[in-house]
Every structure is written in structure tokens, then in C-alpha cells.
Amino acid sequence: MFVKQEKYKKQENIDQYTEYLRNEKKGIVSRGLQVVVSRATYMRDGKEVEENVASKIMGLYAKSKVQQSIGQVDSFDIKGLLEIMPKGIENVNSELDDLGYTVVRTYAGAEGIYVNNARTFAKTGSDYEYVERTRTMYKAVRETLITATLKLHSQVDMSNPEVSLKQITEFINVPVERMVENKELSSARVIIPEGQDILATSNFKFKIRAIPIGILREIEIDMGFENNI
């Protein structure tokens, strides 16, 4: 995951900055790219300084689990920040979020500054619009690749290939099953296509399909009075 820091020119107003970001986003699609556009002020050696919050966000990833949103309010207050910059950017946070940018925000009634959403530049509607989804899949792929490599050139008993292939599949799938046990994934299943000619091709194909952990990004509450009589 690469975090890019967008620069804000102090002579620009927020409308000019937003238009610049709209133009910069055009034509860019990448699940592996996260662009942080919010800046903030904080104290360093007794002086107030202003910097992009990308480095702070990287610190949140170090503390979070792969499936965990770093926007989780009860866990990831970005410590030490004084004010979100440039001033007025929170008024366009919704649009920037829709474009795929990562922004920080405040919440009424909660102290601190938080990540709105850890967004990627993936295609709208993609399974990988959010970094926690991408991180989880990258981990599953990386660890599955290791176990699959250990089974290269394994023997398959052609008198009962189903049993041999099932044992190999179960071994390769151990990391994903472990992620399910650790609640990094909700569940996962293996699909073995029929009609594979192992003797002729020496090639074994199967699929792993996983259900990710759900994330609450909005909470709607309908509250009102009622007459109990």
C-alpha cells in the first residue's frame, strides 16, 4: 500500500484545491494506491507546524489489525493533532471521499480527529474500495502463496485423486482458515472444479472464496416520543 501526500498551495482557496483534486483523480484506478489530502497542525519542539497526516495514518496501520478500519472511532483518535488543514476542507470531505481520497474529520460530541474512510483508488463498487479489504486480501494471498509453493511437485495418487487433491487443498488453505479463526475473515470456502486431467497437464486449479468482515460506516437511528396509553 502506497500512501501519497497531496500538496496544498497556501495561495489556493478550498474551491481551487478541490478542483485540482478532481482533475488529478481523472483516469486513475488502483486498489493499491491511497492518497491522503488532509493536513493538520500539531506542536513540534514547542512550535506549531503543519504537515500532511499521511505519516500519522501509517502509524494507525501499524496498530490496527488487517481487517480493522482505521476510522474506528473508539480505537483510532489521531493523537496530537490540533486543527485540520486547509481550513474548510471538512466542507468538501464527502466529495473527496467519493472521489477515493482519504480525509480526516471531526465528529460532533467526540473529541479528537479521525480518519473518515481509508479509501483506495479502486473502481467504484469494487471489493477493494477500502484499505482494510485490500490489506486482508493481500495477507490471504501472500500466506496462501507460501503454503501452495510447499506443495509444488507433490504426488497425486491417480487411483484416488480426489482424496490426494483434497489433502493438498486443505494444507494450502490453512492460512485462510486461520484468518477465519482469528476473525480477520467472516468465512471462506474452497471450490475444486471437476474434470481436471492431472496426468496430462500436471496442473491443479482450485478457488478460494472468502467473506470479509463487515464495517459499519453509517448508523441511522429513528428516535421520537410515543404515547404509552
Wavefront OBJ file of the C-alpha trace (Angstrom):
o trace
v 0.000 0.000 0.000
v 1.494 3.302 -1.126
v 0.377 6.493 0.586
v 0.815 9.607 -1.498
v 0.734 13.069 0.046
v -1.067 15.735 -1.977
v 0.356 19.231 -1.616
v -1.780 22.268 -0.886
v -0.597 25.656 -2.031
v -1.405 28.282 0.572
v -2.403 30.817 -2.089
v -5.199 28.473 -3.249
v -8.677 28.669 -1.784
v -10.549 25.488 -0.921
v -12.567 25.556 -4.169
v -9.388 25.734 -6.253
v -7.823 22.940 -4.246
v -10.918 20.752 -4.693
v -10.957 21.374 -8.440
v -7.277 20.447 -8.609
v -8.017 17.174 -6.812
v -10.926 16.401 -9.150
v -8.642 16.791 -12.143
v -5.814 14.780 -10.557
v -8.150 11.820 -9.924
v -9.368 11.510 -13.518
v -8.303 8.279 -15.203
v -6.558 6.809 -12.150
v -7.782 3.401 -10.949
v -5.710 1.403 -8.467
v -6.586 -0.738 -5.483
v -3.018 -0.317 -4.225
v -2.977 3.476 -4.157
v -4.164 5.576 -1.234
v -3.983 9.357 -1.495
v -4.162 11.449 1.686
v -5.218 15.048 1.100
v -5.864 16.306 4.640
v -3.235 18.228 6.544
v -3.186 19.190 10.209
v -1.332 21.353 12.689
v 0.439 19.983 15.772
v 3.185 21.002 18.175
v 6.824 20.094 17.492
v 9.624 21.317 19.753
v 7.329 23.999 21.138
v 6.343 25.290 17.699
v 3.108 24.794 15.784
v 3.776 23.082 12.450
v 1.542 21.925 9.607
v 2.012 18.633 7.721
v 0.103 16.101 5.685
v -1.358 13.444 8.008
v -0.184 10.524 5.849
v 2.598 9.665 8.305
v 0.081 9.603 11.163
v -2.156 7.312 9.137
v 0.727 4.920 8.532
v 1.146 4.746 12.299
v -2.512 3.736 12.643
v -1.959 0.849 10.233
v 0.880 -0.367 12.418
v -1.500 -0.523 15.394
v -4.543 -1.949 13.602
v -5.448 -5.460 12.506
v -5.631 -6.063 8.758
v -9.438 -6.276 8.724
v -9.904 -3.272 11.002
v -10.891 0.142 9.684
v -8.519 2.817 10.947
v -11.573 5.071 11.057
v -12.929 3.098 14.045
v -13.827 5.945 16.377
v -13.422 4.141 19.706
v -9.914 2.975 18.807
v -8.126 5.395 16.494
v -8.125 9.004 17.606
v -5.138 10.556 15.800
v -3.111 11.790 18.756
v -1.519 15.218 18.918
v -3.366 16.951 16.082
v -4.663 20.451 16.778
v -6.578 21.554 13.686
v -7.463 20.068 10.283
v -5.995 21.940 7.337
v -6.528 23.500 4.913
v -9.334 25.322 6.661
v -12.684 24.477 5.133
v -11.663 21.085 3.762
v -14.203 19.348 6.007
v -16.937 21.065 3.980
v -15.860 19.066 0.905
v -14.865 15.855 2.692
v -17.880 14.000 1.312
v -16.978 14.777 -2.301
v -13.305 13.963 -1.781
v -14.265 10.681 -0.118
v -16.490 9.805 -3.083
v -13.548 10.509 -5.402
v -11.469 7.982 -3.456
v -9.305 10.338 -1.416
v -8.550 9.726 2.252
v -9.522 12.610 4.510
v -9.691 13.176 8.244
v -12.587 14.669 10.160
v -14.086 15.575 13.499
v -17.351 14.300 14.993
v -19.835 16.376 16.980
v -19.749 15.182 20.578
v -16.433 13.345 20.254
v -13.057 14.882 20.990
v -10.222 14.275 18.588
v -9.565 13.917 14.868
v -10.319 10.705 12.967
v -9.936 9.118 9.539
v -13.218 9.425 7.632
v -12.562 6.342 5.472
v -9.311 4.666 4.489
v -10.024 4.828 0.764
v -8.185 3.417 -2.213
v -8.382 4.481 -5.851
v -10.123 1.232 -6.776
v -13.042 1.318 -9.200
v -16.345 2.439 -7.652
v -18.218 -0.617 -6.393
v -15.052 -2.710 -6.208
v -14.464 -5.111 -3.319
v -11.247 -3.151 -2.729
v -12.527 0.410 -2.267
v -11.320 0.405 1.347
v -7.817 -0.317 2.589
v -8.947 -2.818 5.230
v -10.403 -5.015 2.478
v -7.246 -4.726 0.393
v -4.960 -5.463 3.351
v -6.987 -8.545 4.267
v -6.882 -9.959 0.739
v -3.170 -9.187 0.352
v -2.471 -11.121 3.553
v -4.579 -14.084 2.412
v -2.862 -14.159 -0.981
v 0.640 -13.767 0.454
v 0.297 -16.560 3.009
v -1.573 -18.885 0.648
v 1.198 -18.467 -1.909
v 3.696 -19.728 0.667
v 1.723 -22.887 1.502
v 0.981 -23.531 -2.186
v 4.689 -23.293 -3.010
v 5.426 -26.014 -0.453
v 3.118 -28.360 -2.360
v 4.699 -27.917 -5.775
v 5.773 -31.281 -7.300
v 3.595 -33.171 -4.819
v 2.500 -36.661 -5.772
v -1.131 -37.413 -6.642
v -2.411 -40.959 -6.313
v -4.390 -41.399 -9.538
v -6.199 -44.440 -8.145
v -7.988 -41.994 -5.854
v -7.094 -38.427 -6.992
v -9.978 -36.822 -5.111
v -8.504 -37.794 -1.752
v -4.976 -36.711 -2.717
v -6.120 -33.365 -4.073
v -8.342 -32.735 -1.059
v -5.388 -33.252 1.291
v -3.249 -30.856 -0.752
v -6.045 -28.286 -0.847
v -6.592 -28.462 2.900
v -2.878 -27.885 3.508
v -2.739 -24.886 1.149
v -5.860 -23.398 2.689
v -4.553 -23.448 6.280
v -3.659 -19.691 6.346
v -7.150 -18.692 5.205
v -8.780 -20.979 7.771
v -6.548 -19.421 10.408
v -7.695 -15.953 9.319
v -11.298 -17.096 9.774
v -10.483 -18.385 13.273
v -8.817 -15.047 14.109
v -11.874 -13.120 12.816
v -9.873 -11.478 10.044
v -12.386 -13.048 7.638
v -16.007 -13.945 8.305
v -15.801 -17.259 6.455
v -14.160 -18.955 3.472
v -14.752 -21.937 1.213
v -12.809 -23.937 -1.366
v -14.144 -24.786 -4.827
v -12.439 -27.602 -6.793
v -13.550 -27.643 -10.458
v -14.288 -31.083 -11.865
v -12.684 -32.702 -14.914
v -9.047 -31.785 -14.248
v -6.575 -34.016 -16.069
v -3.623 -34.066 -13.688
v -1.685 -36.717 -15.669
v -1.866 -34.793 -18.932
v -1.349 -31.259 -17.621
v 0.369 -31.617 -14.206
v -1.719 -28.587 -13.331
v -4.144 -28.367 -10.399
v -6.607 -25.481 -10.138
v -8.943 -24.589 -7.312
v -10.633 -21.464 -5.983
v -10.821 -19.896 -2.527
v -13.745 -17.568 -1.898
v -13.908 -15.576 1.337
v -16.489 -13.344 3.013
v -14.828 -10.291 4.627
v -15.611 -8.725 7.982
v -18.366 -6.111 7.762
v -17.723 -2.485 8.719
v -20.355 -0.008 9.981
v -19.779 3.221 8.069
v -23.121 4.825 8.925
v -25.608 4.381 11.779
v -29.179 5.611 11.406
v -31.400 5.957 14.497
v -35.064 6.896 14.402
v -35.854 8.485 17.772
v -39.084 10.104 18.912
v -41.747 10.256 21.601
v -44.595 7.808 21.908
v -47.798 7.655 23.920
v -47.878 4.579 26.152
v -51.638 4.784 26.702
l 1 2 3 4 5 6 7 8 9 10 11 12 13 14 15 16 17 18 19 20 21 22 23 24 25 26 27 28 29 30 31 32 33 34 35 36 37 38 39 40 41 42 43 44 45 46 47 48 49 50 51 52 53 54 55 56 57 58 59 60 61 62 63 64 65 66 67 68 69 70 71 72 73 74 75 76 77 78 79 80 81 82 83 84 85 86 87 88 89 90 91 92 93 94 95 96 97 98 99 100 101 102 103 104 105 106 107 108 109 110 111 112 113 114 115 116 117 118 119 120 121 122 123 124 125 126 127 128 129 130 131 132 133 134 135 136 137 138 139 140 141 142 143 144 145 146 147 148 149 150 151 152 153 154 155 156 157 158 159 160 161 162 163 164 165 166 167 168 169 170 171 172 173 174 175 176 177 178 179 180 181 182 183 184 185 186 187 188 189 190 191 192 193 194 195 196 197 198 199 200 201 202 203 204 205 206 207 208 209 210 211 212 213 214 215 216 217 218 219 220 221 222 223 224 225 226 227 228 229
